[in-house]
Amino acid sequence: MSNIIVFESYNAIPFSICILNKKREVLYINQSFKCNFKLIEKSVKQIKIEELFPIFKNDFLQLRLDMLFNDRLPIYMSSVLHGDSMNLNIKKEAYYNLNISSINGFDNDQVFAVLTIEEVTDLMNQISLQENFLEQLNIELKKTQEAKDLLLESEKLLLEANDAKNRLFSIIAHDLKSPFNALLGLTDILSNNSCLGYSCQLKEIHGSMGLAAQQGLDLVTNLLSWAQTQSNKIKAYPVKFDLSRIANEVKSYYSMAALKKGININYSCTGDCFAVFADPDMIKIILQNLISNAIKYTPSGGVIDIYIGLIDGIVKLDISDTGVGMSNEMIEKVLHARSIPSRKGTDLENGTGLGYLICNEFLENNNGVMDIRSKTNYGTTVSLLFKHKTK
């Protein structure tokens, strides 16, 4: 009777509980067990546990029960069972958590096994959903990683191709500069050496040859400069120098091209010291491009004015022309775009769009600023701004 009192205390527990004796026979089931599985105690009493739970025929579980009853070892184990593995009046598609533990009898001379059964179908379904989600997540992560690997490989190939392109441009441009320089020198000799007795017509042809060679050299110089900027192989080496000196050099350099086209180039300044801190070679290339553009897009009879002044500690260089001008859309592209469409000059001279790209790159490297004021058919003024270097 004493053990029954102990067993009866399990009626207060909401889980299904079954108590076994040493023979693995059912001694007691609590109210939850009876209610959940629609059983009466008489129908299962003295029934071997293997009949209710065929899984207990498993050698591992038999060994566990032997340890519990014979060696009196405190054992606790838990296992999730599917409904179809139990010979009970339960949902076969359900899942149940089966716990096995031990208790001593009232007189501590007996050991009983306590089986606790709790339905965990909802929990298992949630776990299954989480596992499916994790599986899908792993699949997506694998796809993402594969896409990332492909992207990295494509980026690597693109960088290699871009590097090869830049090397090719550099080689081509570098190798072409020498023959263009030689051609310029030869045409200059032919055009200016009057003792050769050439006719005016022949001199004009030589002048045209010189202009073509000059344009070709400008293109090659731009190509080389652009290739170097794209491959990050060109660096600015700033020094203090007088900007007016470089401006006069470039003006003289393009005077023949302007004269050939019937364009007058004027130079003026206010002041006598226009020192800036920048790379003179880069600034020279910038001015070459801007003056070359002014000549290209100004018709015969036009005027180009080059002006340098000092305003509030800023050296300002203006290149103004009476050419075809630019729309606001074109100005925006010139100042900010990475790709600038080319257009032909007033004498159908070819353009590449590289000039302004190089100007923007070189100005950025030298802390300079470019401003453009223009209107279609009313000319253009390009202003370059640099900090005045006083020391």
Sine and cosine of phi, psi and omega as CSV:
sin_phi,cos_phi,sin_psi,cos_psi,sin_omega,cos_omega
0.00,0.00,-0.55,0.83,-0.03,-1.00
-0.88,0.48,-0.69,0.73,-0.01,-1.00
-0.91,0.41,-0.58,0.81,0.02,-1.00
-0.87,0.49,-0.64,0.77,0.04,-1.00
-0.87,0.49,-0.66,0.75,0.03,-1.00
-0.89,0.45,-0.71,0.71,-0.04,-1.00
-0.89,0.45,-0.65,0.76,-0.05,-1.00
-0.87,0.49,-0.42,0.91,-0.01,-1.00
-0.90,0.43,-0.32,0.95,-0.01,-1.00
-0.97,0.23,-0.16,0.99,0.03,-1.00
-0.91,0.41,-0.39,0.92,-0.01,-1.00
-0.98,0.18,-0.14,0.99,-0.04,-1.00
-1.00,0.00,0.72,-0.69,-0.09,-1.00
-0.97,0.25,-0.12,0.99,0.01,-1.00
-1.00,-0.02,0.36,-0.93,0.06,-1.00
-0.97,0.24,0.82,-0.57,-0.06,-1.00
-0.80,-0.60,0.70,-0.71,0.04,-1.00
-0.78,-0.63,0.72,-0.69,-0.04,-1.00
-0.92,-0.38,0.72,-0.69,-0.04,-1.00
-0.91,-0.41,0.50,-0.86,0.15,-0.99
-1.00,-0.07,-0.10,-0.99,-0.08,-1.00
-0.91,0.42,-0.40,0.92,0.01,-1.00
-0.99,0.11,0.12,0.99,-0.03,-1.00
0.93,0.38,0.45,0.89,0.01,-1.00
-0.99,-0.14,0.53,-0.85,0.02,-1.00
-0.97,0.25,0.85,-0.53,0.03,-1.00
-0.98,-0.18,-0.53,0.85,-0.14,-0.99
-0.37,-0.93,0.60,-0.80,0.18,-0.98
-0.76,-0.65,0.65,-0.76,-0.05,-1.00
-0.99,0.12,0.04,-1.00,-0.08,-1.00
-0.89,0.45,-0.62,0.79,0.01,-1.00
-0.89,0.46,-0.66,0.75,0.02,-1.00
-0.87,0.49,-0.73,0.68,-0.02,-1.00
-0.89,0.46,-0.68,0.73,-0.06,-1.00
-0.95,0.32,-0.70,0.71,-0.07,-1.00
-0.93,0.37,-0.58,0.82,-0.08,-1.00
-0.94,-0.34,0.15,0.99,0.08,-1.00
0.80,0.60,0.80,0.60,-0.02,-1.00
-0.83,-0.55,0.40,-0.92,0.19,-0.98
-0.92,-0.38,0.48,-0.88,-0.15,-0.99
-0.87,0.50,-0.57,0.82,-0.04,-1.00
-0.91,0.42,-0.50,0.86,-0.07,-1.00
-0.95,0.30,-0.32,0.95,-0.05,-1.00
-0.88,-0.48,-0.18,0.98,-0.05,-1.00
-0.90,0.43,0.68,-0.73,-0.03,-1.00
0.95,0.32,0.09,1.00,0.06,-1.00
-0.99,0.16,0.69,-0.72,0.05,-1.00
-0.89,0.46,0.60,-0.80,-0.04,-1.00
-0.88,0.48,-0.50,0.87,0.00,-1.00
-0.89,0.46,-0.43,0.90,0.00,-1.00
-0.97,0.26,-0.57,0.82,0.05,-1.00
-0.99,0.17,-0.65,0.76,-0.04,-1.00
-0.79,-0.61,1.00,-0.02,-0.01,-1.00
-0.82,0.57,-0.36,0.93,-0.01,-1.00
-0.90,0.45,-0.37,0.93,0.00,-1.00
-0.96,0.30,-0.06,1.00,0.16,-0.99
-0.96,0.27,-0.20,0.98,0.02,-1.00
-0.89,0.45,0.71,-0.70,-0.06,-1.00
-0.86,0.51,-0.58,0.81,-0.03,-1.00
-0.90,0.43,-0.71,0.70,0.00,-1.00
-0.93,0.37,-0.59,0.80,0.07,-1.00
-0.87,0.49,-0.65,0.76,0.02,-1.00
-0.91,0.42,-0.62,0.78,0.01,-1.00
-0.90,0.44,-0.68,0.73,0.02,-1.00
-0.92,0.40,-0.60,0.80,0.07,-1.00
-0.87,0.50,-0.69,0.73,0.01,-1.00
-0.90,0.43,-0.60,0.80,-0.02,-1.00
-0.93,0.37,-0.72,0.70,-0.09,-1.00
-1.00,0.10,-0.69,0.72,-0.14,-0.99
-1.00,0.09,-0.68,0.74,-0.05,-1.00
-1.00,-0.08,-0.11,0.99,0.00,-1.00
0.80,0.60,0.66,0.76,0.05,-1.00
-1.00,0.06,0.66,-0.75,0.05,-1.00
-0.95,0.31,0.94,-0.34,-0.09,-1.00
-0.90,-0.44,0.68,-0.74,0.15,-0.99
-0.67,-0.75,0.81,-0.59,0.05,-1.00
-0.61,-0.79,0.42,-0.91,-0.03,-1.00
-0.68,-0.74,0.62,-0.79,0.00,-1.00
-0.50,-0.87,0.60,-0.80,0.05,-1.00
-0.99,-0.13,0.82,-0.57,-0.05,-1.00
-0.90,-0.43,0.56,-0.83,0.12,-0.99
-0.99,0.12,0.51,-0.86,-0.08,-1.00
-0.84,0.54,-0.55,0.84,-0.05,-1.00
-0.96,0.27,-0.01,1.00,0.06,-1.00
-0.99,-0.12,0.11,0.99,0.00,-1.00
-0.85,-0.53,0.67,-0.74,0.05,-1.00
-1.00,-0.02,0.87,0.50,-0.01,-1.00
-0.78,-0.63,0.26,-0.97,0.02,-1.00
-0.99,0.14,0.97,0.23,-0.07,-1.00
-0.71,-0.71,0.15,-0.99,0.05,-1.00
-0.96,0.29,0.86,-0.51,-0.08,-1.00
-0.93,0.36,-0.38,0.92,-0.02,-1.00
-1.00,0.00,0.01,1.00,-0.05,-1.00
-1.00,0.06,0.23,-0.97,0.06,-1.00
-0.87,-0.49,0.58,-0.82,-0.04,-1.00
-0.72,-0.70,0.64,-0.77,0.07,-1.00
-1.00,-0.09,0.86,-0.51,-0.05,-1.00
-0.95,-0.31,0.88,-0.48,0.04,-1.00
-0.93,-0.38,0.64,-0.76,0.04,-1.00
-0.84,-0.55,0.80,-0.61,0.07,-1.00
-0.62,-0.78,0.06,-1.00,-0.06,-1.00
-0.84,-0.55,0.50,-0.87,0.14,-0.99
-0.68,-0.73,0.43,-0.90,0.08,-1.00
-1.00,-0.03,0.47,-0.88,0.05,-1.00
-0.93,0.36,0.07,-1.00,-0.05,-1.00
-0.86,0.51,-0.61,0.79,-0.03,-1.00
-1.00,-0.08,0.17,0.99,0.01,-1.00
0.87,0.49,0.22,0.98,-0.01,-1.00
-0.99,-0.15,-0.18,0.98,-0.01,-1.00
-0.85,-0.53,0.44,-0.90,0.06,-1.00
-0.84,-0.55,0.71,-0.70,0.03,-1.00
-0.84,-0.54,0.49,-0.87,0.09,-1.00
-0.99,-0.14,0.73,-0.68,0.00,-1.00
-0.94,-0.35,0.88,-0.47,0.05,-1.00
-0.98,-0.22,0.83,-0.56,0.06,-1.00
-0.93,-0.37,0.81,-0.59,-0.05,-1.00
-0.87,-0.50,0.81,-0.59,-0.01,-1.00
-0.72,-0.69,0.74,-0.67,0.03,-1.00
-0.96,0.29,0.76,-0.65,-0.03,-1.00
-0.78,-0.63,0.51,0.86,-0.05,-1.00
-0.86,0.51,-0.73,0.69,-0.01,-1.00
-0.87,0.49,-0.68,0.73,0.01,-1.00
-0.89,0.46,-0.68,0.73,0.00,-1.00
-0.91,0.41,-0.61,0.79,0.05,-1.00
-0.90,0.44,-0.65,0.76,0.05,-1.00
-0.90,0.44,-0.68,0.74,0.04,-1.00
-0.88,0.47,-0.66,0.75,0.01,-1.00
-0.89,0.46,-0.67,0.74,0.05,-1.00
-0.89,0.46,-0.67,0.75,0.02,-1.00
-0.90,0.43,-0.64,0.77,0.03,-1.00
-0.90,0.43,-0.67,0.74,0.05,-1.00
-0.89,0.45,-0.66,0.75,0.02,-1.00
-0.89,0.46,-0.70,0.71,0.01,-1.00
-0.90,0.43,-0.60,0.80,0.03,-1.00
-0.90,0.43,-0.71,0.71,0.04,-1.00
-0.91,0.42,-0.61,0.79,0.02,-1.00
-0.89,0.45,-0.67,0.74,0.04,-1.00
-0.89,0.45,-0.62,0.78,0.03,-1.00
-0.90,0.44,-0.71,0.70,0.00,-1.00
-0.91,0.42,-0.64,0.77,0.04,-1.00
-0.89,0.45,-0.63,0.78,0.03,-1.00
-0.90,0.44,-0.68,0.73,0.04,-1.00
-0.89,0.45,-0.66,0.75,0.01,-1.00
-0.89,0.46,-0.67,0.75,0.01,-1.00
-0.91,0.42,-0.65,0.76,0.03,-1.00
-0.90,0.44,-0.66,0.75,0.03,-1.00
-0.90,0.43,-0.64,0.77,0.02,-1.00
-0.90,0.44,-0.67,0.74,0.03,-1.00
-0.89,0.46,-0.68,0.74,0.03,-1.00
-0.90,0.44,-0.65,0.76,0.00,-1.00
-0.90,0.43,-0.67,0.74,0.02,-1.00
-0.90,0.44,-0.64,0.77,0.01,-1.00
-0.91,0.41,-0.67,0.74,0.03,-1.00
-0.90,0.44,-0.65,0.76,0.03,-1.00
-0.89,0.45,-0.65,0.76,0.03,-1.00
-0.88,0.47,-0.72,0.70,0.01,-1.00
-0.90,0.44,-0.63,0.78,0.01,-1.00
-0.90,0.43,-0.68,0.73,0.02,-1.00
-0.89,0.45,-0.65,0.76,0.03,-1.00
-0.90,0.43,-0.68,0.73,0.01,-1.00
-0.91,0.41,-0.65,0.76,0.00,-1.00
-0.92,0.40,-0.63,0.78,0.04,-1.00
-0.90,0.43,-0.67,0.74,0.03,-1.00
-0.89,0.45,-0.65,0.76,0.02,-1.00
-0.89,0.46,-0.71,0.70,-0.01,-1.00
-0.91,0.42,-0.63,0.77,0.05,-1.00
-0.89,0.46,-0.65,0.76,0.01,-1.00
-0.89,0.45,-0.73,0.68,0.03,-1.00
-0.86,0.51,-0.68,0.74,-0.02,-1.00
-0.89,0.46,-0.68,0.73,-0.01,-1.00
-0.91,0.42,-0.73,0.68,-0.03,-1.00
-0.88,0.48,-0.76,0.65,-0.04,-1.00
-0.89,0.46,-0.69,0.73,-0.02,-1.00
-0.90,0.44,-0.68,0.73,-0.04,-1.00
-0.95,0.33,-0.44,0.90,-0.02,-1.00
-0.99,0.11,-0.36,0.93,-0.06,-1.00
-0.90,0.44,-0.64,0.77,-0.05,-1.00
-0.89,0.47,-0.79,0.62,0.02,-1.00
-0.90,0.43,-0.53,0.85,0.06,-1.00
-0.91,0.40,-0.66,0.75,0.04,-1.00
-0.89,0.45,-0.67,0.75,0.02,-1.00
-0.90,0.44,-0.65,0.76,0.01,-1.00
-0.91,0.42,-0.63,0.77,0.05,-1.00
-0.88,0.47,-0.69,0.72,0.02,-1.00
-0.88,0.47,-0.67,0.74,-0.01,-1.00
-0.91,0.42,-0.72,0.69,-0.01,-1.00
-0.91,0.41,-0.54,0.84,0.04,-1.00
-0.91,0.42,-0.66,0.75,0.03,-1.00
-0.90,0.44,-0.71,0.71,-0.04,-1.00
-0.91,0.41,-0.58,0.82,-0.05,-1.00
-0.97,0.23,-0.51,0.86,-0.14,-0.99
-0.97,-0.26,-0.20,0.98,-0.04,-1.00
-1.00,0.05,1.00,0.01,-0.08,-1.00
-0.93,0.36,-0.34,0.94,-0.05,-1.00
-0.92,0.39,-0.25,0.97,0.02,-1.00
-0.96,0.27,-0.23,0.97,0.08,-1.00
0.96,0.30,0.44,0.90,0.01,-1.00
-0.96,0.28,0.48,-0.88,0.03,-1.00
-0.96,0.28,0.28,-0.96,0.03,-1.00
-0.88,0.48,-0.59,0.81,-0.01,-1.00
-0.91,0.42,-0.66,0.75,0.01,-1.00
-0.92,0.38,-0.61,0.80,0.05,-1.00
-0.89,0.45,-0.60,0.80,0.02,-1.00
-0.90,0.43,-0.63,0.77,0.05,-1.00
-0.89,0.45,-0.67,0.74,0.02,-1.00
-0.89,0.45,-0.62,0.78,0.04,-1.00
-0.89,0.46,-0.64,0.77,0.04,-1.00
-0.91,0.42,-0.62,0.78,0.05,-1.00
-0.89,0.46,-0.68,0.73,0.02,-1.00
-0.89,0.46,-0.67,0.75,0.02,-1.00
-0.89,0.45,-0.68,0.74,0.03,-1.00
-0.89,0.45,-0.66,0.75,0.02,-1.00
-0.90,0.43,-0.64,0.77,0.02,-1.00
-0.88,0.47,-0.70,0.71,0.01,-1.00
-0.90,0.43,-0.64,0.77,0.04,-1.00
-0.90,0.43,-0.65,0.76,0.03,-1.00
-0.91,0.42,-0.64,0.77,0.04,-1.00
-0.87,0.49,-0.67,0.74,0.00,-1.00
-0.89,0.45,-0.71,0.71,-0.01,-1.00
-0.90,0.43,-0.66,0.75,0.03,-1.00
-0.88,0.48,-0.69,0.73,0.03,-1.00
-0.90,0.44,-0.67,0.75,0.00,-1.00
-0.88,0.47,-0.70,0.72,0.01,-1.00
-0.91,0.42,-0.70,0.72,0.00,-1.00
-0.89,0.45,-0.70,0.72,0.00,-1.00
-0.90,0.44,-0.69,0.72,0.01,-1.00
-0.88,0.48,-0.62,0.78,0.00,-1.00
-0.93,0.36,-0.63,0.78,0.03,-1.00
-0.92,0.39,-0.60,0.80,-0.02,-1.00
-0.93,0.36,-0.50,0.86,-0.01,-1.00
-0.99,-0.11,0.15,0.99,0.03,-1.00
0.84,0.54,0.50,0.87,-0.01,-1.00
-0.99,-0.14,-0.05,1.00,-0.01,-1.00
-0.93,-0.36,0.75,-0.66,-0.02,-1.00
-0.81,-0.59,0.49,-0.87,0.04,-1.00
-0.99,0.13,0.68,-0.73,0.09,-1.00
-0.85,-0.52,0.99,0.13,-0.13,-0.99
-0.95,0.31,0.62,-0.78,0.13,-0.99
-0.63,-0.78,0.22,-0.97,0.06,-1.00
-0.99,0.11,0.80,-0.59,0.04,-1.00
-0.46,-0.89,0.26,-0.97,-0.02,-1.00
-1.00,0.03,0.90,-0.44,-0.06,-1.00
-0.89,0.45,-0.51,0.86,-0.02,-1.00
-0.91,0.42,-0.53,0.85,0.02,-1.00
-0.89,0.45,-0.72,0.70,0.01,-1.00
-0.91,0.42,-0.65,0.76,-0.02,-1.00
-0.89,0.46,-0.67,0.74,0.02,-1.00
-0.91,0.42,-0.63,0.77,0.02,-1.00
-0.87,0.49,-0.73,0.68,-0.04,-1.00
-0.93,0.37,-0.61,0.79,0.05,-1.00
-0.86,0.52,-0.74,0.67,0.01,-1.00
-0.89,0.45,-0.60,0.80,-0.02,-1.00
-0.87,0.49,-0.58,0.81,-0.06,-1.00
-0.97,-0.23,0.12,0.99,-0.04,-1.00
-0.89,0.45,-0.62,0.78,0.00,-1.00
-0.91,0.41,-0.67,0.74,0.01,-1.00
-0.89,0.45,-0.65,0.76,0.02,-1.00
-0.92,0.39,-0.68,0.74,0.01,-1.00
-0.89,0.46,-0.65,0.76,0.00,-1.00
-0.87,0.50,-0.55,0.83,-0.04,-1.00
-1.00,-0.06,-0.03,1.00,0.01,-1.00
0.98,0.21,0.54,0.84,-0.01,-1.00
-0.92,-0.39,0.68,-0.73,0.01,-1.00
-0.99,-0.14,0.78,-0.63,0.04,-1.00
-0.95,-0.30,0.83,-0.55,0.03,-1.00
-0.94,-0.35,0.54,-0.84,0.06,-1.00
-0.77,-0.64,0.71,-0.70,0.05,-1.00
-0.52,-0.85,0.35,-0.94,0.02,-1.00
-0.43,-0.90,0.35,-0.94,0.11,-0.99
-0.85,-0.52,0.95,-0.32,-0.07,-1.00
0.90,-0.44,0.01,-1.00,-0.05,-1.00
-0.73,-0.68,0.00,1.00,0.02,-1.00
-0.69,-0.73,0.91,-0.42,-0.02,-1.00
-0.82,-0.58,0.80,0.59,-0.06,-1.00
-0.95,0.31,0.72,-0.69,0.09,-1.00
-0.75,-0.66,0.28,-0.96,0.02,-1.00
-0.92,-0.40,0.99,-0.16,-0.07,-1.00
-0.34,-0.94,0.03,-1.00,0.05,-1.00
-1.00,0.09,0.93,-0.37,-0.08,-1.00
-0.88,0.47,-0.55,0.83,0.00,-1.00
-0.92,0.39,-0.66,0.75,0.03,-1.00
-0.92,0.40,-0.67,0.74,0.00,-1.00
-0.90,0.45,-0.60,0.80,0.02,-1.00
-0.89,0.45,-0.67,0.74,0.03,-1.00
-0.91,0.42,-0.62,0.79,0.04,-1.00
-0.88,0.48,-0.76,0.65,-0.02,-1.00
-0.90,0.43,-0.60,0.80,0.05,-1.00
-0.87,0.50,-0.69,0.72,-0.01,-1.00
-0.92,0.40,-0.67,0.74,-0.05,-1.00
-0.94,0.35,-0.67,0.74,0.01,-1.00
-0.94,0.33,-0.61,0.79,0.06,-1.00
-0.88,0.48,-0.66,0.75,0.05,-1.00
-0.90,0.43,-0.66,0.75,0.00,-1.00
-0.87,0.49,-0.66,0.75,0.04,-1.00
-0.92,0.40,-0.68,0.73,-0.07,-1.00
-0.89,0.46,-0.63,0.78,-0.12,-0.99
-0.97,-0.25,0.26,0.97,0.10,-1.00
-0.94,-0.35,0.77,-0.64,-0.03,-1.00
-0.97,0.26,0.23,-0.97,0.04,-1.00
-0.83,0.56,0.68,-0.73,-0.04,-1.00
1.00,-0.01,-0.05,1.00,-0.01,-1.00
-0.99,0.16,0.05,-1.00,-0.06,-1.00
-0.75,-0.67,0.63,-0.77,0.12,-0.99
-0.85,-0.53,0.82,-0.57,0.01,-1.00
-0.93,-0.36,0.79,-0.61,0.08,-1.00
-0.93,-0.36,0.83,-0.56,-0.06,-1.00
-0.74,-0.67,0.66,-0.75,0.07,-1.00
-0.80,-0.60,0.73,-0.68,0.03,-1.00
-0.57,-0.82,0.20,-0.98,0.01,-1.00
-0.86,-0.51,0.87,-0.48,-0.05,-1.00
-0.76,-0.65,0.91,-0.41,0.08,-1.00
0.78,0.63,0.73,0.68,0.06,-1.00
0.98,0.20,0.16,0.99,0.01,-1.00
-0.89,-0.46,0.78,-0.62,0.11,-0.99
-1.00,0.07,0.84,-0.54,-0.05,-1.00
-0.89,-0.45,0.80,-0.60,0.06,-1.00
-0.89,-0.47,0.86,-0.51,0.01,-1.00
-0.95,-0.31,0.69,-0.73,0.16,-0.99
-0.85,-0.53,0.96,-0.29,-0.07,-1.00
-0.93,-0.37,0.63,-0.77,0.04,-1.00
-0.71,-0.70,0.22,-0.98,0.04,-1.00
-0.95,-0.32,0.63,0.78,-0.10,-1.00
-1.00,0.03,-0.42,-0.91,-0.14,-0.99
-0.97,0.26,-0.29,0.96,0.03,-1.00
0.96,0.28,-0.03,-1.00,-0.02,-1.00
-0.66,-0.75,0.50,-0.86,0.11,-0.99
-0.98,0.19,0.24,-0.97,0.05,-1.00
-0.87,0.49,-0.60,0.80,0.02,-1.00
-0.90,0.44,-0.67,0.74,0.02,-1.00
-0.91,0.41,-0.66,0.75,0.03,-1.00
-0.87,0.50,-0.69,0.73,0.01,-1.00
-0.87,0.49,-0.68,0.74,0.02,-1.00
-0.91,0.41,-0.65,0.76,-0.01,-1.00
-0.90,0.45,-0.65,0.76,-0.08,-1.00
-0.99,0.15,-0.49,0.87,-0.17,-0.98
-0.80,-0.60,-0.37,0.93,-0.10,-0.99
-0.98,0.21,0.44,-0.90,0.07,-1.00
-1.00,-0.01,-0.18,0.98,0.03,-1.00
-0.69,-0.73,0.85,-0.53,-0.07,-1.00
-0.90,-0.43,0.83,-0.55,-0.01,-1.00
-0.91,0.41,0.61,-0.79,0.02,-1.00
-1.00,0.06,0.37,-0.93,0.07,-1.00
-0.52,-0.85,0.44,-0.90,-0.06,-1.00
-0.98,0.19,0.46,-0.89,0.01,-1.00
-0.98,0.18,-0.05,-1.00,-0.05,-1.00
-0.93,0.37,-0.40,0.91,0.11,-0.99
-0.97,-0.26,0.46,0.89,0.02,-1.00
0.90,0.44,0.45,0.89,0.10,-1.00
-0.91,0.40,0.61,-0.79,0.01,-1.00
-0.97,0.23,0.53,-0.85,0.10,-0.99
-0.81,-0.59,0.41,-0.91,-0.02,-1.00
-0.91,-0.42,-0.32,0.95,-0.08,-1.00
0.99,0.13,-0.04,1.00,-0.04,-1.00
-0.97,0.24,-0.52,0.86,-0.13,-0.99
-0.81,0.59,-0.80,0.60,-0.03,-1.00
-0.93,0.37,-0.54,0.84,0.07,-1.00
-0.87,0.50,-0.70,0.71,0.01,-1.00
-0.91,0.40,-0.66,0.75,0.05,-1.00
-0.84,0.55,-0.73,0.68,-0.01,-1.00
-0.88,0.47,-0.70,0.71,0.00,-1.00
-0.88,0.47,-0.75,0.67,-0.07,-1.00
-0.94,0.35,-0.61,0.79,0.05,-1.00
-0.90,0.45,-0.65,0.76,0.04,-1.00
-0.88,0.48,-0.63,0.77,0.01,-1.00
-0.94,0.34,-0.30,0.96,-0.07,-1.00
-0.88,-0.47,0.30,0.95,0.05,-1.00
0.83,0.56,0.58,0.82,0.06,-1.00
-0.98,-0.21,0.28,-0.96,-0.01,-1.00
-0.77,-0.64,0.65,-0.76,0.05,-1.00
-0.90,-0.43,0.70,-0.71,0.05,-1.00
-0.79,-0.62,0.63,-0.77,-0.04,-1.00
-0.80,-0.60,0.77,-0.64,0.11,-0.99
-0.84,-0.54,0.84,-0.55,-0.09,-1.00
-0.38,-0.93,0.35,-0.94,0.09,-1.00
-0.55,-0.84,0.68,-0.73,-0.05,-1.00
-0.82,0.57,0.78,-0.62,0.01,-1.00
0.95,0.31,0.12,0.99,-0.01,-1.00
-0.81,-0.59,0.32,0.95,0.08,-1.00
1.00,0.06,0.07,-1.00,-0.09,-1.00
-0.63,-0.78,0.59,-0.81,0.16,-0.99
-0.82,-0.57,0.87,-0.49,0.06,-1.00
-0.96,-0.27,0.82,-0.58,0.00,-1.00
-0.93,-0.37,0.73,-0.68,0.11,-0.99
-0.94,-0.34,0.74,-0.67,-0.06,-1.00
-0.85,-0.52,0.78,-0.63,0.04,-1.00
-0.70,-0.71,0.50,-0.87,0.09,-1.00
-0.93,0.38,0.67,-0.75,0.03,-1.00
-0.96,0.27,0.79,-0.61,0.00,-1.00
-1.00,-0.09,0.93,-0.37,-0.07,-1.00
-0.99,-0.12,-0.41,0.91,-0.03,-1.00
-0.88,-0.47,0.00,0.00,0.00,0.00
